[in-house]
């Protein structure tokens, strides 16, 4: 199956990549020339010129949608929804999109180091550099990725994506009105998020291979569009069949493949015939591996429950088992071979279609002694031939012209253990008893099996070894057929299926660790990256110092670090609308030996240093300037020379030297 981006996807992706690249380059060059700031501010001035109490209140309400709290709730809601819907692949891709967007955002922010809009009164909350806009980027990434996670391809997804883009545009406009972002910051964030989400989902979960199922089983793939055309071409090229129609068939009884009914014209005879086919893809390989792995964790390793390594092996194995059972004179459908749809990704197994056959549980089917004899006879022949079916249930046993037909032998095995053969016998008798008296079924079975063999069969028939469909129908029947057969054949100690081994213990441990790591990853991704992390506030006019000045808009001077002397290292600096907090480690005093905070007031600067041991006035040094205050906090156990060295690194830069006029604070 080809994986292609639509022309619309390609056009939008090229536009986004080009726009983000151009804005990033312009932002980098802007650090010297400032031409992008002038262009942005001319537009921002026009937008902010309409500020008024009502517009500011509305803008703050809209911007609050993309604040950290609501964004974390939105991420958590998407993740929980995907877990509930069991869309594991899309949950992984959702997290991958967020990680990719947050990583790209941090890289671009570090490259451009763009402060907040200069010359405008900032009325909203902010953190760190302005390009790309953190609020617009995060909201767009979460919401746009959610469109690919919850909506099937088509008009619904298009409408949802359009709604996301409109919402992101309104948030971007609110951020510009509040003076938090430049217009180009919001444009860059929106395009960055949509480009990454588009690439991830189109490349790793194309709708042609992993469609969103709005009902039914996720294993059932769409048979229309490109896949339908590929199936028709393959049938003509490889089997010489002129396909007239391809339609789903018997979906309710299939959980590990996509069953279908094919009507095709034979090139030689020119006669239309109906064929049954099963489509296997790589998604079925993963599902098979997960299913068997978790069964091993829950029950221990049951016989022959090793997962297949490739989709080719699955279809080859079923074709082989069909031919082997036909050679053993078992009533199975004829196989016509394997059709390759996409090499190593999708294969089709073509067999006869049992025209006129009905499931044995169908109301129109009468299970008389002849059918019972055929049923237990099938099991007897499998025992004699050294075969087992391993999935005997009503949907896999058909009746046509009072003849039993066995289908779906994908789980069959060669030279099974007596335990596995016994389970086949018990399942066959239970299926027959759903439509007849268990006493009659038992009497017929005694014609082919001994009383001890039947007793062993029902000692082994318990829990997970009985197919899910058969377990459900037994519960609905209400006659407790298993207990009745056990009383007829004689009670035997149950065969234990909980088997512990080193492999099972290892799988349990690995799974527990993996689930724990996944949980941590999900939580960390949902919480999002640390806000406002920037570089060190280097004197005299680094972008971080400008950000600190914007956090204290009335400050006459701004604190900065003249240089880091030997024995000291910069740990982390965070700048938000509240102020600056910069930490430094020392080889004698350890981590956070000095914390530098700067804000509009000393109370605010002290609050920024909270969470650290600041007891003792000798360990806090306050520097107050007009409109601002810096506080240096040192460890109580630190040496006096450490504090002295720390103070020597601190400098100040006048606001006028930064080219930023003093403003009134946020209202």
C-alpha positions as CSV (number, residue, x, y, z in Angstrom):
1,X,0.0,0.0,0.0
2,X,1.4,3.4,-0.9
3,X,1.8,6.0,1.9
4,X,1.2,9.4,0.3
5,X,0.6,13.0,1.6
6,X,-2.3,14.6,-0.2
7,X,-1.6,17.7,-2.3
8,X,-3.2,19.8,0.4
9,X,-0.9,18.2,3.0
10,X,2.2,18.8,0.9
11,X,1.2,22.4,0.2
12,X,0.5,23.1,3.9
13,X,3.7,21.3,5.1
14,X,5.9,23.2,2.6
15,X,4.3,26.5,3.7
16,X,4.8,25.7,7.4
17,X,8.4,24.6,7.1
18,X,9.3,27.6,4.9
19,X,7.5,30.0,7.2
20,X,9.1,28.6,10.4
21,X,12.6,28.5,8.8
22,X,12.2,32.0,7.5
23,X,11.0,33.4,10.8
24,X,13.8,31.5,12.7
25,X,16.5,32.9,10.4
26,X,14.9,36.4,10.6
27,X,14.8,36.1,14.4
28,X,18.4,35.1,14.5
29,X,19.4,38.1,12.3
30,X,17.1,40.3,14.2
31,X,19.4,40.0,17.3
32,X,21.8,42.4,15.5
33,X,19.6,44.5,13.2
34,X,16.2,44.6,14.9
35,X,14.4,44.9,11.6
36,X,11.9,42.1,12.4
37,X,11.1,43.8,15.7
38,X,10.3,47.0,13.8
39,X,8.1,45.2,11.4
40,X,6.3,43.3,14.1
41,X,5.8,46.3,16.3
42,X,4.3,48.4,13.5
43,X,1.6,45.7,13.2
44,X,1.3,45.2,17.0
45,X,0.9,48.9,17.5
46,X,-2.1,48.9,15.1
47,X,-3.7,46.0,17.0
48,X,-2.9,47.2,20.5
49,X,-4.1,50.7,19.6
50,X,-7.7,49.5,20.0
51,X,-7.1,48.5,23.6
52,X,-9.8,49.3,26.1
53,X,-11.1,47.7,29.3
54,X,-13.6,45.5,27.5
55,X,-11.1,44.3,24.8
56,X,-8.4,43.7,27.4
57,X,-10.7,41.7,29.6
58,X,-11.9,39.6,26.6
59,X,-8.2,39.1,25.4
60,X,-7.2,37.9,28.9
61,X,-10.1,35.4,29.0
62,X,-9.1,34.0,25.6
63,X,-5.4,33.9,26.5
64,X,-6.3,32.0,29.7
65,X,-7.4,29.0,27.6
66,X,-3.8,28.5,26.6
67,X,-2.3,29.0,30.0
68,X,-0.4,26.1,31.7
69,X,-3.3,24.8,33.8
70,X,-5.9,24.4,31.0
71,X,-3.2,23.0,28.6
72,X,-2.3,20.3,31.1
73,X,-5.9,19.4,31.6
74,X,-6.4,19.3,27.8
75,X,-3.3,17.0,27.4
76,X,-4.5,14.7,30.2
77,X,-8.0,14.5,28.7
78,X,-6.6,13.5,25.3
79,X,-4.3,10.9,26.8
80,X,-7.0,9.4,29.1
81,X,-9.4,9.3,26.1
82,X,-6.9,7.4,24.0
83,X,-6.3,4.9,26.8
84,X,-10.0,4.4,27.3
85,X,-10.5,3.9,23.5
86,X,-7.4,1.6,23.5
87,X,-5.7,3.6,20.7
88,X,-2.2,2.8,21.9
89,X,-0.5,3.7,18.6
90,X,-2.1,7.1,18.5
91,X,-1.4,7.7,22.2
92,X,2.3,7.1,21.5
93,X,2.2,9.4,18.5
94,X,0.4,12.1,20.5
95,X,3.2,12.0,23.0
96,X,5.8,12.0,20.2
97,X,4.2,15.1,18.7
98,X,4.3,17.0,22.0
99,X,7.9,16.0,22.7
100,X,8.9,17.0,19.2
101,X,7.0,20.3,19.4
102,X,8.4,21.2,22.8
103,X,11.9,20.2,21.7
104,X,11.7,22.2,18.5
105,X,10.3,25.2,20.4
106,X,13.1,25.1,23.0
107,X,15.7,24.9,20.2
108,X,14.2,27.8,18.2
109,X,13.8,29.9,21.4
110,X,17.5,29.4,22.2
111,X,18.5,30.2,18.6
112,X,16.6,33.4,18.3
113,X,16.6,34.6,22.0
114,X,13.9,37.0,21.3
115,X,12.6,39.2,24.2
116,X,9.0,40.2,24.5
117,X,7.6,43.1,22.4
118,X,9.5,46.3,23.3
119,X,7.7,49.6,23.7
120,X,4.4,47.9,24.6
121,X,2.8,47.6,28.0
122,X,2.7,43.8,28.7
123,X,-0.7,43.0,30.2
124,X,-0.6,39.2,30.2
125,X,1.3,36.3,31.7
126,X,4.5,35.2,30.0
127,X,7.6,33.1,30.5
128,X,10.9,33.0,28.7
129,X,11.7,34.0,25.2
130,X,8.9,35.1,22.9
131,X,9.6,33.1,19.7
132,X,7.9,30.8,19.0
133,X,4.9,31.7,21.1
134,X,4.8,29.0,23.9
135,X,1.0,29.3,24.4
136,X,0.0,29.2,20.8
137,X,2.5,26.4,20.0
138,X,1.4,24.2,22.9
139,X,-2.4,24.7,22.3
140,X,-2.1,24.1,18.6
141,X,0.1,21.0,19.0
142,X,-2.3,19.4,21.6
143,X,-5.5,20.3,19.7
144,X,-4.3,19.5,16.2
145,X,-2.8,16.2,17.3
146,X,-6.2,15.4,19.0
147,X,-7.9,15.8,15.6
148,X,-5.8,12.9,14.2
149,X,-6.4,10.8,17.4
150,X,-10.2,11.0,17.6
151,X,-11.6,11.9,14.2
152,X,-11.7,9.6,11.2
153,X,-10.4,10.9,7.9
154,X,-13.0,13.0,6.1
155,X,-15.1,16.0,6.6
156,X,-15.4,15.6,10.4
157,X,-11.6,15.8,10.9
158,X,-11.4,18.7,8.4
159,X,-14.0,20.7,10.4
160,X,-12.2,19.9,13.7
161,X,-8.8,21.0,12.3
162,X,-10.4,24.2,10.9
163,X,-11.8,24.9,14.4
164,X,-8.4,24.3,16.0
165,X,-6.7,26.7,13.6
166,X,-9.4,29.4,14.2
167,X,-9.1,28.9,18.0
168,X,-5.3,29.2,17.7
169,X,-5.7,32.3,15.6
170,X,-7.9,33.9,18.3
171,X,-5.4,33.0,21.1
172,X,-2.6,34.5,19.0
173,X,-4.6,37.7,18.5
174,X,-5.2,37.9,22.2
175,X,-1.5,37.5,23.0
176,X,-0.7,40.3,20.6
177,X,-3.4,42.6,22.1
178,X,-2.0,42.0,25.5
179,X,1.6,42.7,24.3
180,X,2.8,39.3,25.3
181,X,3.9,38.1,21.8
182,X,4.9,39.6,18.5
183,X,2.6,38.6,15.6
184,X,5.4,36.6,14.0
185,X,5.9,34.6,17.3
186,X,2.3,33.4,17.1
187,X,2.5,32.6,13.4
188,X,5.7,30.6,13.9
189,X,4.3,28.7,16.8
190,X,1.1,27.7,14.9
191,X,2.9,26.6,11.8
192,X,5.6,24.7,13.8
193,X,3.0,22.7,15.7
194,X,0.8,21.8,12.7
195,X,3.8,20.8,10.6
196,X,5.2,18.4,13.2
197,X,1.8,16.9,13.9
198,X,1.1,16.5,10.2
199,X,4.4,14.7,9.6
200,X,4.2,12.4,12.6
201,X,0.6,11.2,11.9
202,X,0.8,11.0,8.1
203,X,4.1,9.1,8.2
204,X,3.6,6.8,11.2
205,X,-0.2,6.3,11.2
206,X,-1.4,6.9,7.6
207,X,-5.2,6.4,7.4
208,X,-4.8,3.8,4.6
209,X,-2.9,1.5,7.0
210,X,-4.2,2.6,10.5
211,X,-7.7,4.0,10.0
212,X,-9.7,5.2,13.0
213,X,-12.5,2.8,13.7
214,X,-15.8,4.4,14.6
215,X,-17.3,1.0,15.5
216,X,-16.4,-2.7,15.4
217,X,-13.0,-4.2,15.8
218,X,-9.8,-2.2,15.3
219,X,-8.3,-5.3,13.5
220,X,-10.7,-4.8,10.6
221,X,-9.1,-2.6,7.9
222,X,-10.9,-0.4,5.4
223,X,-11.3,-2.3,2.1
224,X,-12.1,0.8,-0.1
225,X,-9.9,3.5,-1.6
226,X,-6.3,2.7,-2.3
227,X,-6.3,-0.6,-0.5
228,X,-9.4,-1.8,-2.5
229,X,-7.7,-0.9,-5.7
230,X,-4.5,-2.6,-4.7
231,X,-6.4,-5.8,-3.8
232,X,-8.1,-5.8,-7.3
233,X,-4.7,-5.3,-9.1
234,X,-3.0,-8.1,-7.1
235,X,-5.8,-10.6,-7.7
236,X,-5.6,-10.0,-11.4
237,X,-1.8,-10.1,-11.6
238,X,-1.1,-13.0,-9.3
239,X,-4.2,-15.3,-9.6
240,X,-5.7,-14.2,-12.9
241,X,-9.0,-13.2,-11.2
242,X,-11.0,-10.3,-12.6
243,X,-12.4,-8.8,-9.3
244,X,-16.0,-7.7,-9.5
245,X,-16.5,-6.7,-5.8
246,X,-14.7,-6.8,-2.5
247,X,-16.8,-6.4,0.7
248,X,-16.4,-7.2,4.4
249,X,-17.8,-10.5,5.5
250,X,-18.1,-12.2,8.9
251,X,-16.5,-9.4,10.9
252,X,-18.3,-10.3,14.1
253,X,-16.4,-13.6,14.4
254,X,-13.0,-12.3,13.5
255,X,-10.6,-10.5,15.8
256,X,-7.2,-11.1,14.2
257,X,-7.6,-10.3,10.5
258,X,-9.9,-8.6,8.1
259,X,-12.3,-11.2,6.5
260,X,-13.9,-10.4,3.2
261,X,-16.1,-11.8,0.4
262,X,-14.6,-11.5,-3.1
263,X,-16.6,-11.9,-6.3
264,X,-14.3,-12.5,-9.2
265,X,-14.4,-13.7,-12.8
266,X,-12.0,-16.4,-13.8
267,X,-10.1,-15.4,-17.0
268,X,-10.1,-18.9,-18.4
269,X,-13.7,-19.9,-17.7
270,X,-15.3,-16.5,-17.7
271,X,-17.5,-17.6,-14.7
272,X,-18.1,-15.4,-11.7
273,X,-17.2,-17.2,-8.4
274,X,-17.2,-16.1,-4.8
275,X,-14.1,-16.5,-2.7
276,X,-13.4,-16.0,1.0
277,X,-10.3,-14.1,1.9
278,X,-8.5,-12.9,5.0
279,X,-6.3,-9.8,4.9
280,X,-3.3,-9.7,7.2
281,X,-1.2,-6.6,7.9
282,X,1.7,-5.6,10.1
283,X,-0.9,-4.3,12.6
284,X,-2.1,-7.8,13.1
285,X,1.4,-9.0,13.8
286,X,1.8,-6.5,16.6
287,X,-1.7,-7.4,17.9
288,X,-0.8,-11.1,17.9
289,X,2.5,-10.5,19.7
290,X,0.8,-8.3,22.4
291,X,-2.0,-10.7,22.8
292,X,0.3,-13.7,23.4
293,X,2.7,-11.7,25.6
294,X,-0.1,-10.6,27.9
295,X,-1.5,-14.1,28.0
296,X,1.9,-15.3,29.1
297,X,2.0,-12.7,31.8
298,X,-1.5,-13.6,33.0
299,X,-1.5,-17.4,32.7
300,X,2.0,-18.5,32.1
301,X,3.3,-19.7,28.7
302,X,0.6,-21.8,27.1
303,X,1.6,-24.3,24.4
304,X,2.6,-22.8,21.1
305,X,1.8,-19.2,22.0
306,X,4.9,-17.6,20.5
307,X,4.2,-14.6,18.4
308,X,4.9,-14.5,14.7
309,X,7.8,-12.4,13.5
310,X,6.3,-11.0,10.3
311,X,3.0,-10.8,8.5
312,X,4.4,-13.1,5.8
313,X,4.9,-15.8,8.4
314,X,1.3,-15.5,9.6
315,X,-0.3,-16.0,6.2
316,X,2.2,-18.7,5.2
317,X,1.4,-20.6,8.4
318,X,-2.3,-20.5,7.9
319,X,-2.0,-21.6,4.3
320,X,0.2,-24.5,5.4
321,X,-2.2,-25.6,8.1
322,X,-5.1,-25.6,5.7
323,X,-3.2,-27.8,3.3
324,X,-2.1,-30.1,6.1
325,X,-5.7,-30.5,7.4
326,X,-7.0,-31.1,3.9
327,X,-4.4,-33.9,3.4
328,X,-5.7,-35.4,6.7
329,X,-9.2,-35.5,5.2
330,X,-10.6,-32.9,7.5
331,X,-13.6,-30.8,6.2
332,X,-11.8,-27.5,5.6
333,X,-12.1,-25.1,2.8
334,X,-9.7,-25.2,-0.2
335,X,-6.9,-22.7,-0.3
336,X,-5.9,-21.0,-3.5
337,X,-2.8,-19.5,-2.1
338,X,-1.4,-16.2,-1.0
339,X,-1.7,-12.8,-2.7
340,X,0.9,-10.1,-1.9
341,X,-0.7,-6.6,-1.6
342,X,2.3,-4.7,-0.2
343,X,5.6,-6.6,0.3
344,X,6.2,-7.4,4.0
345,X,3.2,-5.3,5.0
346,X,-0.1,-6.8,3.7
347,X,-1.0,-10.2,2.4
348,X,-4.3,-11.9,1.4
349,X,-5.1,-15.6,1.9
350,X,-7.7,-16.8,-0.7
351,X,-9.9,-19.8,0.0
352,X,-13.2,-21.3,-1.2
353,X,-16.3,-19.6,0.0
354,X,-18.7,-22.0,1.7
355,X,-21.8,-21.1,-0.2
356,X,-25.0,-21.7,1.7
357,X,-23.2,-22.5,4.9
358,X,-24.5,-21.2,8.3
359,X,-22.8,-21.0,11.6
360,X,-23.6,-24.0,13.7
361,X,-25.1,-21.7,16.4
362,X,-27.6,-20.2,13.9
363,X,-31.2,-20.7,14.7
364,X,-31.9,-22.3,11.3
365,X,-29.3,-25.1,11.9
366,X,-30.4,-28.3,13.6
367,X,-27.7,-30.1,15.4
368,X,-28.7,-33.7,15.1
369,X,-26.8,-36.9,15.9
370,X,-25.2,-36.8,12.4
371,X,-23.8,-33.3,13.0
372,X,-22.7,-34.4,16.5
373,X,-20.9,-37.4,15.0
374,X,-19.2,-35.2,12.4
375,X,-18.1,-32.8,15.1
376,X,-16.5,-35.3,17.4
377,X,-15.2,-37.1,14.3
378,X,-13.3,-34.0,13.3
379,X,-11.5,-34.0,16.7
380,X,-10.8,-37.7,16.4
381,X,-9.1,-37.2,13.0
382,X,-7.1,-34.3,14.3
383,X,-5.9,-36.4,17.2
384,X,-4.9,-39.2,14.8
385,X,-3.2,-36.8,12.4
386,X,-1.3,-35.0,15.2
387,X,-3.1,-31.7,14.7
388,X,-5.1,-29.3,16.8
389,X,-7.4,-26.4,15.8
390,X,-7.0,-24.4,19.1
391,X,-9.9,-22.1,18.3
392,X,-13.0,-24.2,18.0
393,X,-16.0,-21.9,18.6
394,X,-19.4,-21.4,16.9
395,X,-18.2,-18.9,14.3
396,X,-15.5,-21.4,13.1
397,X,-17.9,-24.3,12.6
398,X,-20.3,-24.0,9.6
399,X,-23.0,-26.4,8.4
400,X,-23.8,-26.7,4.7
401,X,-26.2,-29.4,3.4
402,X,-26.0,-31.1,6.8
403,X,-22.2,-31.3,6.4
404,X,-19.8,-29.7,8.9
405,X,-17.1,-27.3,7.6
406,X,-14.2,-26.2,9.8
407,X,-12.8,-22.7,9.0
408,X,-10.2,-20.3,10.5
409,X,-7.3,-22.6,11.2
410,X,-4.8,-19.8,11.8
411,X,-4.2,-21.0,15.4
412,X,-3.8,-24.6,14.4
413,X,-0.7,-26.5,15.6
414,X,1.2,-29.6,14.6
415,X,2.1,-32.4,17.1
416,X,0.3,-30.6,20.0
417,X,0.5,-31.9,23.6
418,X,-2.3,-34.1,24.9
419,X,-3.5,-31.2,27.0
420,X,-4.1,-29.0,23.9
421,X,-5.8,-31.9,22.1
422,X,-8.1,-32.4,25.1
423,X,-9.1,-28.7,25.0
424,X,-10.2,-29.1,21.4
425,X,-12.4,-32.0,22.4
426,X,-14.0,-30.1,25.2
427,X,-14.6,-27.0,23.0
428,X,-16.2,-29.1,20.3
429,X,-18.6,-30.8,22.7
430,X,-19.5,-27.5,24.3
431,X,-20.3,-26.0,20.9
432,X,-22.5,-28.9,20.0
433,X,-24.2,-28.8,23.4
434,X,-25.3,-25.2,22.8
435,X,-27.8,-26.6,20.3
436,X,-28.5,-30.0,21.9
437,X,-28.8,-31.8,25.1
438,X,-25.4,-32.4,26.7
439,X,-26.3,-36.0,27.5
440,X,-26.9,-36.7,23.8
441,X,-23.6,-35.1,22.9
442,X,-21.8,-37.1,25.6
443,X,-23.3,-40.4,24.3
444,X,-22.2,-39.6,20.7
445,X,-18.7,-38.6,21.9
446,X,-18.3,-42.0,23.7
447,X,-18.4,-43.6,20.3
448,X,-15.1,-42.0,19.4
449,X,-13.5,-41.3,22.8
450,X,-13.2,-43.1,26.1
451,X,-14.8,-41.8,29.3
452,X,-11.3,-41.0,30.7
453,X,-10.4,-39.0,27.7
454,X,-13.6,-36.9,28.0
455,X,-13.0,-36.5,31.7
456,X,-9.5,-35.2,31.0
457,X,-10.8,-32.8,28.4
458,X,-13.2,-31.1,30.8
459,X,-10.5,-31.0,33.5
460,X,-8.4,-29.0,31.1
461,X,-11.2,-26.8,29.8
462,X,-11.2,-23.8,32.0
463,X,-10.6,-20.0,31.8
464,X,-8.5,-18.6,29.0
465,X,-8.2,-21.9,27.0
466,X,-11.8,-21.6,25.9
467,X,-12.3,-19.1,23.1
468,X,-13.9,-15.8,24.2
469,X,-17.0,-16.2,21.9
470,X,-17.7,-19.7,23.3
471,X,-17.3,-18.4,26.9
472,X,-19.7,-15.6,26.3
473,X,-22.3,-18.0,24.7
474,X,-21.9,-20.5,27.6
475,X,-22.7,-17.7,30.0
476,X,-25.7,-16.6,28.0
477,X,-26.9,-20.3,27.8
478,X,-27.2,-20.5,31.6
479,X,-27.1,-24.3,31.8
480,X,-23.6,-24.6,33.2
481,X,-22.7,-27.1,30.5
482,X,-19.1,-27.6,31.7
483,X,-20.3,-28.9,35.1
484,X,-22.8,-31.2,33.5
485,X,-20.2,-32.8,31.3
486,X,-17.9,-33.2,34.3
487,X,-20.6,-35.0,36.2
488,X,-21.3,-37.2,33.2
489,X,-17.6,-38.2,32.6
490,X,-16.5,-38.1,36.3
491,X,-14.9,-35.3,38.2
492,X,-11.1,-34.9,37.8
493,X,-8.7,-32.5,39.4
494,X,-8.5,-29.4,37.3
495,X,-5.5,-29.1,35.0
496,X,-3.6,-26.0,36.2
497,X,-2.8,-23.5,33.5
498,X,-1.0,-20.9,35.8
499,X,2.6,-21.9,35.0
500,X,5.4,-19.8,36.4
501,X,8.8,-19.8,34.7
502,X,11.8,-17.5,34.5
503,X,10.5,-16.2,31.2
504,X,7.1,-15.3,32.8
505,X,8.8,-13.6,35.8
506,X,11.1,-11.7,33.5
507,X,8.1,-10.5,31.4
508,X,6.2,-9.4,34.4
509,X,9.2,-7.4,35.7
510,X,9.9,-5.9,32.3
511,X,6.3,-5.0,31.8
512,X,6.0,-3.4,35.2
513,X,9.1,-1.3,34.6
514,X,8.0,-0.4,31.1
515,X,4.5,0.7,32.3
516,X,6.1,2.7,35.1
517,X,8.4,4.5,32.6
518,X,5.5,5.1,30.2
519,X,3.4,6.5,33.1
520,X,6.3,8.9,34.0
521,X,6.7,9.9,30.3
522,X,3.0,10.5,29.9
523,X,2.8,12.6,33.1
524,X,5.9,14.6,32.2
525,X,4.7,15.2,28.7
526,X,1.2,16.2,29.9
527,X,2.7,18.6,32.4
528,X,4.8,20.1,29.7
529,X,8.3,21.6,29.7
530,X,9.5,24.0,32.4
531,X,8.3,27.5,31.7
532,X,10.6,30.4,31.2
533,X,14.0,28.6,31.2
534,X,16.6,30.8,29.5
535,X,20.3,31.3,29.5
536,X,22.4,33.2,32.1
537,X,21.7,36.9,32.6
538,X,25.0,38.1,31.2
539,X,26.0,41.8,31.3
540,X,25.6,44.2,29.7
541,X,22.7,43.7,27.3
542,X,21.9,40.0,26.7
543,X,18.4,39.0,25.8
544,X,17.9,37.6,29.3
545,X,18.7,40.9,30.8
546,X,16.2,42.6,28.5
547,X,13.6,40.0,29.6
548,X,14.3,40.8,33.3
549,X,13.8,44.5,32.5
550,X,10.5,43.6,30.9
551,X,9.5,41.7,34.1
552,X,10.2,44.9,36.1
553,X,8.9,47.6,33.7
554,X,9.5,50.5,36.1
555,X,13.0,49.5,37.2
556,X,15.7,52.1,36.5
557,X,18.4,49.4,36.4
558,X,18.5,45.6,36.0
559,X,20.7,43.1,37.7
560,X,23.1,41.0,35.6
561,X,26.1,38.7,36.0
562,X,29.4,40.2,34.8
563,X,31.0,36.8,34.5
564,X,31.3,33.4,36.2
565,X,34.6,33.0,38.1
566,X,36.5,29.8,38.7
567,X,34.7,27.3,40.9
568,X,31.3,28.5,39.9
569,X,28.9,27.2,37.2
570,X,25.5,28.5,36.0
571,X,22.7,26.0,36.8
572,X,19.5,27.5,35.6
573,X,17.7,30.8,34.9
574,X,14.0,31.3,34.7
575,X,12.3,34.5,33.7
576,X,8.5,35.1,33.9
577,X,6.3,38.1,34.2
578,X,7.0,38.0,38.0
579,X,10.8,38.4,37.6
580,X,14.1,36.6,37.2
581,X,15.5,33.7,39.2
582,X,19.0,32.5,38.4
583,X,20.9,29.8,40.3
584,X,24.6,29.1,40.5
585,X,26.5,26.1,41.8
586,X,29.8,26.2,43.6
587,X,32.4,23.5,44.0
588,X,32.7,24.2,47.7
589,X,29.1,24.9,48.7
590,X,27.4,22.6,46.2
591,X,24.3,23.1,44.2
592,X,22.3,26.4,44.4
593,X,25.2,28.0,46.3
594,X,23.8,31.4,45.1
595,X,20.3,32.3,44.0
596,X,19.9,35.7,42.2
597,X,16.3,37.0,42.1
598,X,15.1,40.2,40.6
599,X,11.6,41.7,40.4
600,X,9.5,44.8,40.8
601,X,9.8,44.8,44.6
602,X,11.9,43.1,47.3
603,X,8.9,41.2,48.5
604,X,8.5,39.7,45.1
605,X,12.2,38.9,44.8
606,X,12.1,37.2,48.2
607,X,9.1,35.2,47.1
608,X,10.9,34.0,44.0
609,X,13.7,32.6,46.2
610,X,11.2,30.6,48.4
611,X,11.7,26.9,48.7
612,X,15.4,27.2,49.6
613,X,16.9,27.6,53.1
614,X,17.1,31.4,53.4
615,X,17.2,31.6,57.2
616,X,19.7,34.1,58.7
617,X,19.9,37.6,57.4
618,X,23.6,37.3,56.7
619,X,22.7,34.8,53.9
620,X,20.4,37.2,52.1
621,X,21.7,40.4,50.5
622,X,19.2,42.9,49.1
623,X,20.0,45.5,46.4
624,X,17.2,47.9,45.8
625,X,16.9,50.3,42.9
626,X,14.1,52.6,41.8
627,X,11.3,50.4,40.5
628,X,13.1,47.1,41.2
629,X,14.9,44.9,43.7
630,X,17.5,42.1,43.6
631,X,18.1,39.6,46.3
632,X,21.1,37.3,46.6
633,X,20.5,34.2,48.6
634,X,23.4,32.0,49.8
635,X,23.4,28.6,51.6
636,X,23.6,29.0,55.4
637,X,26.4,26.5,55.7
638,X,28.4,28.1,52.9
639,X,31.8,29.8,53.6
640,X,32.0,33.5,53.9
641,X,34.3,33.6,50.9
642,X,31.6,32.0,48.7
643,X,29.2,34.9,49.4
644,X,31.9,37.4,48.7
645,X,32.8,35.7,45.4
646,X,29.1,35.6,44.5
647,X,28.6,39.3,45.1
648,X,31.7,40.1,43.0
649,X,30.0,38.4,39.9
650,X,26.9,40.7,40.1
651,X,26.6,43.8,38.1
652,X,23.9,46.3,37.0
653,X,22.9,47.7,33.7
654,X,20.9,50.9,33.2
655,X,17.5,50.5,31.5
656,X,18.5,53.4,29.2
657,X,21.4,51.3,28.0
658,X,19.1,48.5,27.0
659,X,17.0,50.8,24.8
660,X,13.8,50.1,26.7
661,X,11.8,52.9,28.2
662,X,10.4,52.6,31.7
663,X,6.7,51.7,31.7
664,X,3.9,51.3,34.2
665,X,3.5,47.8,35.6
666,X,0.8,45.3,34.5
667,X,-2.7,46.1,35.6
